[in-house]
C-alpha cells in the first residue's frame, strides 16, 4: 500500500465533504431569503464535489493496487 496516494485520496474526499457542507442548503431562492450561492455557483459546486470524490476513490484504489 502506497501511503502517499492513500493520504492524497483521503484529502480529496475530505475536500469534497467540506465543499458539500458549504452548499448543502441549496441555491438562493425566496425560500431561504436569497441567502446562499447563485444557481450557477451551486451547479459548479456539485461538479467540483463529484470530481473530488471520484479523484479520491481513484487515488485510494491506486494506493491499494500498488502492491500487485
Secondary structure as GFF3:
##gff-version 3
##sequence-region A 1 68
A	DSSP	alpha_helix	3	23	.	.	.	ID=ss1
A	DSSP	alpha_helix	39	64	.	.	.	ID=ss2
A	DSSP	three_ten_helix	65	67	.	.	.	ID=ss3
###
